[in-house]
Amino acid sequence: MYFNYADESQRHGSLNVTEDYVYYDGAYYGDWSVFTDPSDDLKERLVDFEQSKAEPPQDCWYLIRLHGAIDPEIIGPFPTQLGRDERARELRKENDEDVIVQLNSTDSNVAVNAYSAGYLANEADQ
């Protein structure tokens, strides 16, 4: 969705609309409206638009491999979902004991860590 700035400066921007949600500044908004002439109280709530905040995050595709069903390893990101799925098939052929799960994310900063058995046992006692 393209728009012009309310200050009549001839500037314009664009917002991403996905399934009726508008993305801006790390959140998807489902309750939004378009105004050609906003009221004074709405004008008071306007903030400066930054185009970089309107760019939705990109999908990232990972695998999580649990070695021996215990020790986690993140593999990826893969450039495509198909590439990730092909690698999962290769891993399964190499070893049919490890747990392999897919992780779909919109953030390239992903971490997976295992709890030690002692840590979990101590938490249960409290």
Summary of the structure (lengths in Angstrom):
residues: 126
radius of gyration: 22.7
end to end distance: 53.0
largest distance: 65.5
contacts: 255
relative contact order: 0.14
helix: 25%
strand: 31%
